Amino acid sequence: MAILTLRTEGDPCLSKKCKPVVAYDAKLARLLDDMIDTMRDRDGVGLAAPQVGILRRAFVMDAGDGLVEMVNPEIIVADGLQRGEEGCLSFPNRGQGYVERAEHVVVEASDRHGDRYRHEGSGLFARAVLHEVDHLNGEVFLRLITEPPEDYIKEKEERERENKRKQSATGRRARGDTE
């Protein structure tokens, strides 16, 4: 397998709508395999074909529940609301930004052999599917970044304080300290 070159900010491939995949052959299988290797090499959650310069409707992702390949995906349902920070392998110098997306999706796609299937998921799975489908449509997450609402900021600060407390307590227990 190969590690492919990522297209980054300013590359015209990132703003073009992709064409459907029509040939389910060894060339597509090699592309998907190379995209998987590239995504894993960069510690990504997902990678779409235009991010490696191929203007075809295909992406790979692993949102923690195992590898998923989607060819010619179609969003069937996108509902609910999740709030969170999002980044992109093609925009490494931009860090993360606050993006609201659907909490739950149902997507229909083909596998590498052309067999159609449906996949349903929530949370990070939904966020990743929507992010990658945006790439296939020539859109990038930067257009969705907004200022986080005040309640989100407060919730995030509270989560960070709680995580620090837990880490501190774990460190004390490991050293045998008592409170």
N, C-alpha and C positions, 0 to 999 in steps of 0.2 A: 504494500500500500504506500501511498505518498501523502506528505503534508503539503497541502495546497497553499498558494499565496492568497492572503486575505485582501479583499478590496476595502479601502478605507475612505474616510470622509473626502468628498470631492470627486470620487470616481463615478463616471456616468452610469456604470452598471447598477449602482445603488438607487438610481431614480427612474429606472425603466421597468415597465410592466413586463413580466415574463410570459413566454408562450407555453402552451401545454406540452407536456411530454407525449410523444406519439409512439416512440419505439422503446419497448421494454426488452432491452438487449444487454449484451455484455458491456457495452459502453456506459449505459445507465448504471449497471451494477458496480462498475469500477468507480464512477463518479460518486455514488452513494458511499461506497467503502472509503474512498479518499476523504469525503466530507466528514465521515465518522472519525477517522484518524485525526483530521485537522481540528475538529471540535474538541476532541479529548485532549489533544496536544495543547490547546489554548484554554483548557478548563472551562469550556462553554457549556451552556444548557442547550443551545440550539444553533444550527447553521443552515442558512438557505443558499441555494445554488447561485443566486446573483452575488453573494458575498465572496464567491470564488470565481466570479467572472462568467458564469454560465446563466444565460437568460432563459431558464426553463423552470417550470413550476414543480420544484422538489425541495424538500428540506429533511433534515435529521434532527433529533432532539432526544435528550434524556433529562427529564424533570425529576429524577429520583426513583422512578418506578420501572426503569429499564428503557432500553433503546427503542425509539419509534422512528420509522421512515414513512414519510408521506409524499406521495407523488400525485399531482393534480388535486390538491385538497380543496374541499368546499366546506365552508362553515354552514352548518345546518341550523344550529341554535347557539346563541351567545346571550346569556342573561345573568342577572345579578351584578354586583359591583364589588371589585376588590381594589384596594388602594395600596400602593407600595412603590418602592424604588426599582428602577430598571436600568440596565446598561446594555451595551452591544459590542460584540467583538470587532465590528467594523468602525467603531468610534472609541478607540482605547483612550484617547486623551480627553474625552468628555465626562468620564466617570459615570455616575448614576444620576437619574433625575426622577422626580415624583410623577408617576403615570397611573391613571385610573383605567382599568380594563374590566371586561366581563369576568365574573367569578367562575362561571361554568360554561363549557362549550360542548357541543356535539359536532364532530367533524367527520366528513366522509372523504376518503382518499383511496388511492391504489397503493399496493405494495410494489416492490421492485419487479414483480412478475406480471403486473397489470390487474391483479385481483382486487376488486373494490371491497372496502370494509368500513365500518363505523367505529369511532373511538369517542368515548365520553370522559371528561375529566374536569376537575376544578382546581383552584389555587394556582400553583406554579405551572401545572400542566396547561391550564387555560391561558395563562399569561404568555407562556412560551409559544403555543400554537398561534395565538393572535399576533404576536411579535413577528414570527416567521412568515405568516401569511401576508402581513404588511410588507415584508421584504419582497415577496413575490408580486405584489401590486405596485412596486416602485416607491413605497412609503417607508420612512424610518421613524424610530421611536422619538426622535428629537421634536417632531411636530406635535407630539402629545404631551410633552413635559409642561407642567404648570406648577405654580407655587402650591405647596401642600397646605391644606386647611389647618387652622390652629389646633383643632382636636387631634389631628393626625400627629402633629409635632409633639404635643403633650404625651400622647400614647407612646410614641417612639422614645421620647426621653425617659419615660417610666420603665419601658422594657429594657433600655440600656442600664438604668440604675439597678434594676432587679438582676440583670445578668452580672453586673459587677459585684453585687452582694453575694450571689451564688458562687462566683469564682473566688471571692475572698474567703467565704466559708469553706469551700472545698480545699483551698490552700492551707487554712488553719488546721483542718482535720488531717490532712496529709502530713503536716509537721507535728501532730499530736498536741497542738495548742487547744486550750479550752477557753470558753468565754467567761 
